[in-house]
Amino acid sequence: MKAASTIQNPVRAQARHLGFTLVELLTTVVVLAVLASIAAASMNSTLSNNGIYSIQNELVASLALARSEAARRGVAVYVRASAPASGNTFGGGWSVCVDADGDGTCDADSSAVLRTHDAAPWNVQVRSSTTAVGFNPMGFVTPAGSVELDVCAKDGSVGGYSLTIQPNGMVDVAEVAPLTPPCSAS
């Protein structure tokens, strides 16, 4: 009988080897942490790209609205910076508004504001040398001449967009590579 008691149950022997050792568990956690940090860096870049594209797209839509409303209403319509700041002219938001009396400013009437846009995300800046872009009833830029707007990441780490509003009111959009003018860090 003594010989029978020294034979181990195979199921019981196998149960002792289930699970992970502390070294295996720590190795797995370290590998997951490295992969998560790589994914986070990639996700941050993707979010910045999407934010910049979104602001550029909304700004172009506001410019198109202003131009079409100027032609439809027969009066000047402006896209004005809501809170212009040095180096981030339209980054504080903008509004599309009507100038029915022709004095070069938006009318005080609350119905004169056709659309407003909130401030851009903290990491996006919208630079321009002017705080307003106007369109006359013919759809031309007022005052006459082309206008440049740049939508970029504040640190220049991701690409951006350069918008050129031609004197005829058409908007040209060009992509700008990361860390190159006009989107190099300022």
RANORKA-V216060 format. One record per run of one state. SS is the DSSP state (~ for helix, > for strand, _ for the rest). FROM is the first residue (numbers start at 0). TO is the last residue. If there is no record, write none. Layout:
BEGIN
ss=SS from=FROM to=TO
ss=SS from=FROM to=TO
END
This chain:
BEGIN
ss=_ from=0 to=0
ss=~ from=1 to=4
ss=_ from=5 to=8
ss=~ from=9 to=14
ss=_ from=15 to=20
ss=~ from=21 to=72
ss=_ from=73 to=74
ss=> from=75 to=80
ss=_ from=81 to=83
ss=> from=84 to=84
ss=_ from=85 to=86
ss=> from=87 to=87
ss=_ from=88 to=92
ss=> from=93 to=98
ss=_ from=99 to=108
ss=~ from=109 to=111
ss=> from=112 to=116
ss=_ from=117 to=122
ss=> from=123 to=127
ss=_ from=128 to=130
ss=> from=131 to=134
ss=_ from=135 to=139
ss=> from=140 to=141
ss=_ from=142 to=145
ss=> from=146 to=152
ss=_ from=153 to=158
ss=> from=159 to=164
ss=_ from=165 to=169
ss=> from=170 to=175
ss=_ from=176 to=185
END
